[in-house]
Amino acid sequence: MALAASATSREHWLDGLRGIAAAIVAWFHFTVGEMGPPYRSFWTNPAEDNRRWFQLPPFRLIFAGQAMVLIFFVISGYAVSISIIRLREEAPAQFYRKLTSSVLRRGFRLYIPVLILCLLSHVALYTGLIDWTPGNPTEGCPGAEPWSALGPHVSCLTLTFLTTLDLSGPIFVTGYNFHLWTISYEFRCSLAVYLVILGLASVKAQMRLAIVACLGVVFLWFGSPMFSAFLTGLLFAELDVAQQQVLFPPSVGKRYRTGLANWISLLPGLLFGIAIFLLCLPQDPSFPPEFWFQSRLALPFYVDPTMRIRAWHAVGAILVVGTLRHLPLVRAPLESKLAQFLGMISFSIYLLHPLFIMVLRNRILDAVCRRLWGTDFWQTRQDESAWHVLFLAWAVAGAIMGPLLVLASGYMARSVDRRSVAFSYQVEKILCGR
């Protein structure tokens, strides 16, 4: 019972961690491109424009939106696998039934909310609520202007949704839904995890743990940090099942848990600090001094600088989730009511926040600056003496948009996200004749 309670607790704090990560991603997109110093290295020149305390870890964590995506992937790897592998030893028939059901339902679970988001955002584009121009003529949305002919808009909407499925061919359309690149990774990596679970179902417990760990390292080494993050989530799920004495005889399980706990008890604090440092690394392909270890190791191989940075973010995400499993006091805030609520609506926050930014942010910034300074936001930001107006404008924009985003996300979680789960079960019943 104690072990079962512990496992449940771990799932709760993972929900809280996912909610906090979603909030950081929303804050990242709210400020990136507008606030320069938080997204530059502490050592960037000229020094007078940098060397700010919030450019250093752990403070820079609140601006580390790109690194938070890797935390999503680690948690997703755990979430899609834990309920399946718990059945592997207890009820093999139910294990295979659960596995096939998960494979069948995963696409509906992910893409029904995505489709609704695409429809909402394109309605906003068509009615002129958002101002977006395709980056180039080949992006797939020529002629999709506000209140114009419907044909180009239908084409743009269709290609946008197909892009999230990796089915748009040479035309890659994200534009106003620039954040949806993660959805195709979620889907593909989830299916890959299901395949790994199936392929290793008959392998001995100790060997299964070793194989999953090795696969994670190999994919990270050769530049696939997203899949490596998913595999590590699966590894953590396997460890949880192992610790519940499902995979080991009691005496072996006891020695395993005791030996592992004694060894790990010396490391979590140090590894957690390293994890925060890695998550705070700036997305700078010039590799500033924070990447002193990168110049010596040059890892992972065969990928561009951007993917190398993402790989180090993946290592940070893996270490954060792995060490928090052994730091109950540190993870306690993640089990608070606020964190759990954010976790419940995290997917909706992730989907909706760019729409709120494009519709509301610049309008609010302009309105505050015109009211207090007599010029629009872009003119006001050129005036060094208007720093207090800019600060107030950003504070007002955040104070208005934050609660609205939370309310809308809560509504979407109830009316779309949860219903997509129920709908996926209904589709499964129809397809399987049940």
C-alpha positions as MATLAB code, in Angstrom:
seq = 'MALAASATSREHWLDGLRGIAAAIVAWFHFTVGEMGPPYRSFWTNPAEDNRRWFQLPPFRLIFAGQAMVLIFFVISGYAVSISIIRLREEAPAQFYRKLTSSVLRRGFRLYIPVLILCLLSHVALYTGLIDWTPGNPTEGCPGAEPWSALGPHVSCLTLTFLTTLDLSGPIFVTGYNFHLWTISYEFRCSLAVYLVILGLASVKAQMRLAIVACLGVVFLWFGSPMFSAFLTGLLFAELDVAQQQVLFPPSVGKRYRTGLANWISLLPGLLFGIAIFLLCLPQDPSFPPEFWFQSRLALPFYVDPTMRIRAWHAVGAILVVGTLRHLPLVRAPLESKLAQFLGMISFSIYLLHPLFIMVLRNRILDAVCRRLWGTDFWQTRQDESAWHVLFLAWAVAGAIMGPLLVLASGYMARSVDRRSVAFSYQVEKILCGR';
ca = [
       0.000    0.000    0.000;
       2.786    2.413    0.832;
       4.464    1.748   -2.481;
       1.219    2.228   -4.348;
       0.630    5.499   -2.555;
       4.115    6.601   -3.423;
       3.552    5.886   -7.077;
       0.324    7.825   -7.028;
       2.105   10.733   -5.354;
       4.740   10.749   -8.066;
       2.041   10.997  -10.705;
       0.511   13.959   -8.896;
       3.747   15.914   -8.727;
       4.410   15.146  -12.385;
       1.076   16.790  -13.191;
       2.161   19.823  -11.176;
       5.520   19.938  -12.939;
       3.777   19.814  -16.313;
       1.506   22.685  -15.257;
       4.431   24.870  -14.158;
       6.266   24.046  -17.405;
       3.200   25.071  -19.442;
       3.025   28.397  -17.569;
       6.723   29.035  -18.293;
       6.191   28.280  -22.002;
       3.301   30.766  -22.094;
       5.442   33.399  -20.360;
       8.281   32.640  -22.792;
       6.122   33.296  -25.850;
       4.613   36.350  -24.158;
       8.026   38.011  -23.777;
      10.453   36.463  -26.307;
      11.448   38.870  -29.040;
      10.292   41.803  -26.912;
      12.494   41.480  -23.811;
      16.107   41.048  -24.941;
      18.344   40.431  -21.906;
      16.481   37.396  -20.447;
      17.077   35.520  -23.677;
      20.751   36.393  -24.063;
      23.777   34.951  -22.347;
      24.968   36.683  -19.198;
      28.335   37.112  -20.970;
      26.969   38.710  -24.147;
      28.581   42.001  -25.125;
      28.182   44.885  -24.604;
      28.374   44.293  -20.869;
      26.223   47.308  -19.997;
      23.228   45.666  -21.727;
      23.744   42.356  -19.960;
      25.257   41.063  -16.711;
      21.762   41.060  -15.157;
      20.930   38.794  -12.242;
      17.961   37.262  -14.096;
      20.315   36.073  -16.868;
      21.879   33.606  -14.429;
      20.565   30.268  -13.179;
      18.337   29.534  -11.412;
      16.559   32.864  -12.068;
      16.629   32.418  -15.832;
      14.499   29.307  -15.445;
      11.326   31.409  -15.720;
      12.395   32.344  -19.278;
      13.473   28.819  -20.295;
      10.416   28.051  -22.408;
      12.313   26.045  -25.010;
      13.770   23.761  -22.341;
      10.328   23.177  -20.806;
       9.222   21.350  -23.961;
      11.714   18.584  -23.145;
      10.164   18.285  -19.672;
       6.806   17.768  -21.407;
       8.316   14.923  -23.402;
       9.818   13.169  -20.366;
       6.488   13.388  -18.535;
       4.584   12.214  -21.619;
       6.877    9.191  -21.939;
       6.011    8.292  -18.349;
       2.292    9.023  -18.684;
       1.687    7.000  -21.857;
       3.494    3.941  -20.493;
       2.918    3.596  -16.730;
      -0.656    2.249  -16.827;
       0.284   -0.243  -19.568;
       3.380   -1.760  -18.020;
       1.681   -2.143  -14.625;
      -0.554   -4.729  -16.308;
       2.295   -6.575  -17.978;
       3.010   -8.908  -15.042;
      -0.395   -8.806  -13.361;
      -2.646   -9.574  -16.343;
      -0.942  -10.232  -19.713;
      -4.239  -10.338  -21.625;
      -5.232   -6.957  -20.230;
      -1.719   -5.685  -20.956;
      -2.040   -6.317  -24.692;
      -5.597   -5.006  -24.691;
      -4.478   -1.808  -22.943;
      -1.530   -1.408  -25.308;
      -3.601   -1.727  -28.485;
      -6.271    0.552  -27.048;
      -3.682    3.221  -26.250;
      -2.222    3.059  -29.757;
      -5.663    3.396  -31.327;
      -6.826    6.262  -29.132;
      -3.641    8.348  -28.973;
      -4.202   10.244  -32.219;
      -7.755   11.244  -31.308;
      -6.622   12.313  -27.844;
      -3.997   14.646  -29.290;
      -5.522   15.916  -32.503;
      -9.133   16.709  -31.616;
      -8.048   19.618  -29.343;
      -5.466   20.621  -31.974;
      -8.145   20.732  -34.671;
     -10.371   22.907  -32.471;
      -7.433   25.248  -31.833;
      -6.690   25.476  -35.566;
     -10.329   26.370  -36.264;
     -10.402   29.033  -33.530;
      -7.138   30.634  -34.556;
      -8.095   30.712  -38.229;
     -11.415   32.342  -37.414;
      -9.364   34.996  -35.600;
      -7.163   35.379  -38.686;
     -10.145   35.627  -41.042;
     -11.906   38.266  -38.913;
      -8.750   40.369  -38.532;
      -8.279   39.742  -34.816;
      -4.737   38.578  -35.479;
      -2.367   40.137  -37.965;
      -0.223   37.485  -39.614;
       1.563   37.482  -42.960;
       3.122   34.293  -44.363;
       6.896   34.346  -44.103;
       7.316   33.416  -47.770;
       5.116   32.554  -50.777;
       5.823   28.817  -50.424;
       4.457   28.654  -46.898;
       1.081   27.668  -48.239;
      -1.220   30.552  -47.323;
      -1.101   33.079  -50.214;
      -4.225   35.207  -50.357;
      -5.414   34.324  -46.846;
      -6.218   37.926  -45.944;
      -8.871   39.085  -43.442;
     -12.408   39.070  -44.866;
     -11.180   37.829  -48.239;
     -12.264   34.850  -50.360;
     -12.722   31.654  -48.377;
     -10.715   29.401  -50.697;
      -7.226   30.491  -49.595;
      -8.323   30.387  -45.966;
      -9.632   26.809  -46.255;
      -6.371   25.816  -47.965;
      -4.304   27.525  -45.263;
      -6.310   25.928  -42.448;
      -6.066   22.486  -44.039;
      -2.315   22.740  -44.597;
      -1.803   24.009  -41.060;
      -3.536   20.969  -39.597;
      -1.771   18.586  -41.994;
       1.560   20.099  -40.930;
       0.885   18.990  -37.352;
       0.429   15.485  -38.776;
       3.604   15.726  -40.893;
       1.428   15.232  -43.982;
       1.814   18.613  -45.684;
       4.671   17.488  -47.917;
       7.167   20.200  -48.887;
       4.833   22.962  -47.623;
       5.383   23.619  -43.922;
       2.663   25.859  -42.498;
       2.766   26.895  -38.843;
       2.509   30.675  -38.856;
      -0.029   31.740  -36.288;
       0.208   28.276  -34.679;
       3.977   28.216  -34.526;
       3.986   26.111  -31.342;
       2.249   23.077  -32.834;
       5.527   21.572  -34.077;
       5.609   19.650  -30.795;
       2.379   17.759  -31.531;
       3.850   15.608  -34.292;
       6.730   14.721  -31.956;
       4.234   13.822  -29.228;
       2.388   11.501  -31.586;
       5.386    9.842  -33.215;
       7.333    9.392  -29.986;
       4.262    8.001  -28.213;
       3.852    5.376  -30.935;
       7.574    4.576  -30.721;
       7.297    4.087  -26.944;
       4.349    1.734  -27.457;
       6.493   -0.249  -29.917;
       9.370   -0.466  -27.428;
       6.966   -1.665  -24.712;
       5.636   -4.362  -27.027;
       9.069   -5.424  -28.243;
      10.472   -5.773  -24.721;
       7.389   -7.301  -23.110;
       8.986  -10.744  -22.821;
      12.455   -9.553  -21.800;
      13.673  -10.060  -18.227;
      13.155   -7.085  -15.946;
      16.819   -6.200  -15.392;
      17.622   -6.517  -19.100;
      14.570   -4.456  -20.029;
      15.750   -1.591  -17.821;
      19.241   -1.782  -19.325;
      17.943   -1.844  -22.909;
      15.619    1.128  -22.437;
      18.425    3.118  -20.776;
      20.843    2.264  -23.600;
      18.288    3.232  -26.253;
      17.808    6.604  -24.555;
      21.552    7.263  -24.531;
      21.989    6.170  -28.160;
      19.207    8.387  -29.475;
      20.477   11.331  -27.437;
      24.040   10.766  -28.663;
      22.994   10.803  -32.299;
      20.794   13.868  -32.078;
      17.240   12.721  -31.263;
      16.708   14.362  -27.852;
      12.912   14.347  -28.111;
      12.720   10.566  -28.483;
      15.403   10.157  -25.829;
      13.253   12.188  -23.426;
      10.256    9.931  -24.122;
      12.355    6.804  -23.598;
      13.597    8.156  -20.284;
       9.996    8.690  -19.205;
       9.406    5.024  -20.030;
      12.521    4.120  -18.018;
      11.195    5.984  -14.973;
       7.889    4.143  -15.325;
       9.749    0.817  -15.476;
      11.678    1.761  -12.328;
       8.446    2.590  -10.519;
       6.972   -0.779  -11.413;
      10.208   -2.475  -10.335;
      10.088   -0.731   -6.958;
       6.574   -2.085   -6.390;
       8.060   -5.612   -6.372;
       6.080   -6.581   -9.434;
       9.131   -7.420  -11.493;
      11.417   -8.822   -8.782;
      11.132  -11.438   -6.025;
      10.722   -9.727   -2.615;
      14.277  -10.404   -1.430;
      15.834   -9.215   -4.680;
      13.521   -6.212   -4.811;
      14.496   -5.260   -1.260;
      18.213   -5.458   -2.005;
      17.656   -3.606   -5.272;
      15.717   -0.782   -3.647;
      18.076   -0.479   -0.672;
      21.234   -0.481   -2.767;
      19.805    1.975   -5.254;
      18.532    4.287   -2.507;
      21.856    4.272   -0.670;
      23.724    5.124   -3.862;
      21.305    7.782   -5.073;
      20.919    9.473   -1.677;
      24.320   11.107   -2.163;
      23.539   12.556   -5.581;
      20.067   14.124   -5.954;
      20.945   17.605   -4.701;
      24.011   17.903   -6.904;
      22.285   16.448   -9.961;
      19.264   18.699   -9.436;
      21.539   21.749   -9.439;
      23.210   20.539  -12.653;
      19.763   19.976  -14.178;
      18.661   23.549  -13.440;
      21.909   24.864  -14.934;
      21.337   22.873  -18.143;
      17.712   23.979  -18.429;
      18.845   27.599  -18.106;
      21.304   27.404  -21.013;
      20.453   30.099  -23.602;
      19.373   29.060  -27.086;
      22.494   30.628  -28.598;
      24.194   28.650  -31.433;
      27.415   30.614  -30.917;
      27.847   28.636  -27.660;
      28.716   31.399  -25.153;
      30.842   30.680  -22.041;
      27.954   28.853  -20.322;
      28.681   26.044  -22.796;
      32.276   25.552  -21.675;
      31.678   21.788  -21.532;
      30.253   21.779  -25.083;
      33.501   23.016  -26.622;
      35.315   20.080  -25.050;
      32.768   17.351  -25.681;
      31.111   18.569  -28.916;
      28.110   16.355  -28.229;
      25.840   15.089  -29.599;
      27.317   14.314  -32.999;
      25.933   14.857  -36.502;
      23.431   17.594  -35.651;
      23.287   21.359  -36.004;
      23.992   23.720  -33.064;
      20.306   24.265  -32.317;
      19.718   20.549  -31.874;
      22.836   20.240  -29.729;
      21.454   22.853  -27.348;
      18.130   21.027  -27.320;
      20.002   17.846  -26.409;
      21.528   19.516  -23.345;
      18.066   20.804  -22.424;
      16.889   17.181  -22.697;
      19.615   16.088  -20.292;
      18.472   18.815  -17.891;
      14.832   17.736  -18.190;
      15.763   14.093  -17.587;
      17.811   15.001  -14.529;
      15.064   17.239  -13.120;
      12.419   14.534  -13.328;
      14.849   11.848  -12.169;
      16.137   13.730   -9.139;
      12.761   15.078   -8.045;
      11.698   11.461   -7.597;
      14.129   11.396   -4.644;
      13.630   14.967   -3.316;
      10.199   15.001   -1.617;
      10.701   18.401    0.002;
      11.647   20.040   -3.317;
       8.733   18.508   -5.204;
       6.171   19.287   -2.458;
       5.114   22.618   -4.094;
       4.300   20.671   -7.252;
       1.594   18.850   -5.305;
      -0.102   22.094   -4.223;
      -3.617   22.910   -5.410;
      -2.362   25.658   -7.734;
       0.218   23.436   -9.412;
      -2.306   20.605   -9.750;
      -4.841   22.949  -11.316;
      -2.247   24.177  -13.803;
      -1.397   20.559  -14.539;
      -5.035   19.752  -15.244;
      -5.296   22.555  -17.831;
      -1.671   22.414  -19.040;
      -2.464   21.036  -22.517;
      -5.108   23.700  -23.041;
      -2.724   26.426  -21.830;
      -0.146   25.207  -24.297;
      -2.615   25.180  -27.180;
      -4.353   28.507  -26.498;
      -1.649   30.880  -25.276;
      -0.277   32.007  -28.707;
      -3.795   32.945  -29.803;
      -4.213   35.169  -26.737;
      -0.807   36.729  -27.325;
      -1.496   37.567  -30.970;
      -4.997   38.900  -30.322;
      -4.483   40.850  -27.091;
      -0.860   41.585  -26.182;
       0.075   44.316  -28.655;
      -3.341   45.950  -28.400;
      -3.008   46.248  -24.615;
       0.596   47.482  -24.809;
      -0.406   50.116  -27.356;
      -3.443   51.232  -25.360;
      -1.455   51.718  -22.119;
       1.385   53.568  -23.865;
      -0.979   55.876  -25.744;
      -2.917   56.591  -22.581;
       0.121   57.344  -20.411;
       2.748   58.567  -22.893;
       0.809   59.700  -25.948;
       2.645   57.377  -28.368;
       2.205   53.788  -29.447;
       4.200   50.973  -27.882;
       6.877   50.863  -30.589;
       7.572   54.599  -30.290;
       7.466   54.491  -26.497;
      10.070   51.755  -26.303;
      12.527   53.994  -28.185;
      12.297   56.591  -25.406;
      14.673   55.670  -22.560;
      12.848   57.947  -20.154;
       9.628   55.933  -20.615;
      10.905   52.748  -18.949;
       8.311   53.027  -16.182;
       5.514   53.270  -18.775;
       6.800   50.158  -20.528;
       7.005   48.299  -17.224;
       3.423   49.246  -16.407;
       2.251   48.326  -19.908;
       3.725   44.833  -19.599;
       2.281   44.461  -16.084;
      -1.207   45.447  -17.278;
      -0.977   43.104  -20.279;
       0.037   40.205  -18.054;
      -2.613   40.993  -15.448;
      -5.357   41.004  -18.085;
      -4.216   38.118  -20.268;
      -3.169   35.716  -17.510;
      -6.592   35.259  -15.876;
      -8.333   35.215  -19.261;
      -5.996   32.485  -20.506;
      -6.544   30.423  -17.357;
     -10.332   30.745  -17.629;
     -10.346   29.857  -21.320;
      -7.974   26.948  -20.727;
     -10.163   25.615  -17.933;
     -13.191   25.767  -20.212;
     -11.322   24.063  -23.065;
     -10.021   21.354  -20.735;
     -13.582   20.561  -19.656;
     -15.414   20.950  -22.955;
     -12.794   19.750  -25.460;
      -9.879   17.986  -23.797;
     -11.918   15.645  -21.602;
     -14.466   15.038  -24.324;
     -11.716   14.083  -26.746;
     -10.806   11.271  -24.335;
     -14.420   10.088  -24.208;
     -14.720   10.396  -27.991;
     -11.605    8.283  -28.518;
     -13.173    5.500  -26.454;
     -16.364    5.728  -28.506;
     -14.380    5.454  -31.749;
     -12.541    2.451  -30.335;
     -15.822    0.723  -29.514;
     -17.094    1.294  -33.044;
     -13.897    0.145  -34.740;
     -13.496   -2.895  -32.519;
     -17.178   -3.899  -32.568;
     -17.616   -3.594  -28.833;
];
